[in-house]
């Protein structure tokens, strides 16, 4: 990893703000879109760029904001990578979010988030905290190939259950679903059943498939050659150089998703999930008017 002094930390979108404390990732997921060349990495993806001044930038930004909102993190780079154990920058930023009365929507694949469950609970009691977990592959062996350097799906489900015990709402990103690999009704159904059992509030999916672009595609195809010999040719024959690669089973999988979510009373439309995450509690919106 290497350290930089960033110029800013918050970006504004959809009524909330987002931040990324790190750039790059060490989880090694074979499908990661963040590897794409469009993100203009000037260093190896596994050589994590650490925004060492992130807490100072965040405090200055929140101190000057006149309206409270949800702060999102984890969309581009997991806030609980291996280096977070040593650096603790995510925890420092969460402490600042709590201190200034903002909400939090945090996304990860790692059980390291349990280190901060006390702080997540405190944020949720004072304003709102939504924990998001990515789940793609129920079976341990296949999961260890697709997402090799992070805890397996069963452990992530345990994390979701622990959040539920603390009253912290959760959402699951059921994406990407990889054509010809984990795009089966058995895999998706077992994940959905487990999510229902632990009380997940909603499931995020964007069509039961995968997206590939320059940089990401080459890494993914190299992984296919290593772990699934012959599958790269099937991808090329089926999809060519397309950006969107829907599963041939997408219609059946989407039907399964909708049925199970409707029966369980869970969100399943992306706009509903995003709307829930971005919604800052009304009582705190009203309070902030008196702080102007």
N, C-alpha and C positions, 0 to 999 in steps of 0.2 A: 504494500500500500504506500501511498505518498500523500503528502499534506499540501493543501492550498488554502489561501485566504480568499473566500468568495466575496463577490461584490454585493450580492443579495441572496435571500433565502426563500422569500415567499413569492408565489405567482397567484394571480387572481383568476378565478373561473367559476361561473355558475352560482355566484352568491357566496362562495367559500374561498378558501385559500389553500394552496398546496405547497409542499416543501419536500426536497430530497437532500438528506444530510450527506449521503454517499453517492458516488457514481461508479457503476460496475457492479459485479456480484461474484461471490464465490460458491454459490449453491449448485452451479453446474447444470441447470435444467437444459435439456437438449433443444428445447423449442423457444428459448427466450428472445422475445422481440427486441429487447433493449440492446441486443448485439448489433442491430441493424445499422448500416453505415449512415443512415439519415440522421442519427443522433450525434455524429461527428466526434467520436471518441478519438483522442490523440494519444491514448495509452492502451495497453492490453486490458481487455475487459476484466480479467481477474486481478489486475493491479489496481486496487480500489483507490479512487480519489476521495480523500477525506476533507470535507469542508470544516476545517478545524475551528473556524470562528462562527459556526452555525448557531450555537446558543446565544452569542452576543448579538448577532444579526437578528435573530428571532425576537429577543427581548426588546431590542430597539424598535422593531416593526410593530409588535403587539402593543407596546407602550404608547405608540403614536396613533394606533387605530381607534377611531371613535365609535365603531360599531362592532359588537361581538359577532363571531361567526364560527363555523366549523373549520378546523385546520386538518387537512388531509395529508397523509404521508404513506409511502410504500408503493405508489403506482409505477414508478420507474426503477427504483432500487430498494431492495428489502432493508428496512431499518434494523433488522435483527440478524445481520450477517455475522460471521465468525468474529470479525474485528470489533463488533459492538461489545463483546465480553470484556475486551481490554480497554476500549476507549470510553464507553458509556455516554456517547453524545446523544443518542436517542433519549435516554433517561433524562439527561439534563434539559433537553428540549421539552419533554413532557412535563417536567416540573415547572417550566416557564409557562406553558400553556395553561396549566392548572392555576398557577399564581395569578395570572391575568384574567381568569374567568372565561376562557374560550373553550369550545368543544373540540373533540378529536375523532377523526375517522382514520384508523390505522390498518394497514394491510401487510400481511406477512405469510410465510410458509413455515416459520421457525417456532419451536417451543421455547426459545429464549425469551419470548414475550412474557412468559410466566414470571420472570424476574420482576417485572414491573406491574404485576396484577394489582398490587395495593394502590398504585398511582392511577391506574386505569379506573379502578373502582371509585377512587376519590373524585376524579374528573366526571365520571358518570353521575355521581350523587350531586355534584354541584351544578353541572350543566348537562353534558351528554357525551358519551363515548361509544363508538361503534367499532368493534373488532372484526376484521375481515380475514378469512383464511382461504387460500387457494387449494382446492382438492381436484385432482384429475384422475387418479388411478388407485383403485381400492386395494388390489393385490400387492403384497410387500415386494415380491421379486421384480415385477414389472415397474413398480414405483421406484425402486432403487436404480433402475436403468434410466428412467426418464428424468428423475429428480435426484441425482446421486448423492449430493453433499448436504442434504437437509433431512429432518426427521420424516418418517413415513406418514401416510394418511391416517393410520390408526392413532398415532400419537397426536396428530393435529386435531383429530376428533376429541381426544382427551382434553386438549387445550380448550376447545369450544365448550365442552361440558363444564370445565372449571370456570369459564367466563359466565356461563349460565348460572352457576351456583352463586356467583357474586352479583347477579342482576345486570350484567353487562350485555347489551344486545349484540348479536353476531350476524354476519352475512357470509356466504360462501361464494367464491368465484369458481364455477364449474367450467373452467376454460384454461387452456385449449383442450379440445378433444381431438386426438390424433387419428386421422383416417387409417384404417387397417391395423391399428395398434390397440387403442383403448376405447374405440367407438362401438362398444357392445351394450346391449340393453342390460346385461348382467352387471357390467362395471358401473354404468351410470345409475342403474336402479339401486345397487348396494350403497353407493355414495348418498343418493337421495334418502334412502331409508335411514341411514345413519344420521343424516342432518336433521331429519324429522325427530328422531329419538333424542337428540341432544338439544332440541329447541331452537334451531336456527331460524332467524326472522325472514330470510329471503335467500334466493339463489340467483347469482348473476351468470348469464350465458348469452353468447352472441351468435347463435346459429349452429352450434355443435360442429365445430371444425377448427381449422388452424389458419393462421396467416403467415406468409413467408415473404421476405424481401431481402435485398442484397445485404450480405453480411450474416444475417440470421439464416438464410437458406443454405449457405455453404456449410455452416456449422451443423445444422440439422441433418443435412445429407451425409456428412462425414459420420455422424452418430448412427444413422441408418446403416451405412456400410459396415460399421463396427458391430452393431448389435442385431441388426435385422437384414442379413445379406439378401440382395435381390429386390428389396423393397423400394430403394431409390428409383429403380427403373419403372416400377409400377406407379410411383408418384409422377414421374415425368410423363409417362404415357397417359395418365389420367388427367393431370392438371397443367402440363406444360410449364410455363413460367408465370402462372397466375399468382396474384397476391392472396386471394381468398381461396381456401381449399376446404370446401364443406365435405363432411363425411357422407358417403353414400347412404348411410343410415340416419341422416340428420332428421328427416321427417318423423320417423318412429321415435327417435330419441327426444325430440322436442315435444312430441305428443305425450311421452312418458313424463317428462319434466312438468308440463302444464298440469297433467292429471294429479300427480302426486302433490305438487305445490298447492293446487286449488283445494284438494281434499284436506290438506294440513293447515290451510289458511296462511301460507307463506307467499311473500312476494316472488314473482318469477319474471316480470318484465323489467328490463334494465332501467327504464325511466322511473319506475317505482322505487327500485333499489337506490338509484342515485338521488332521487328526490328525498328519500328517507335519510340518507347520509348527509345531505347538504342542509337539511332542515334544522335550524338552531332553535332551541326551546323558546316558545313565545314569551314566557315570563321573563327571560333574560334579555330578549329583544326590548321588552318594555322598560326594564330596568336601565338598559343602556341609554335610553332617551334622556333619562334624568342625569346621566353622566356627561352629556354633551356640554 
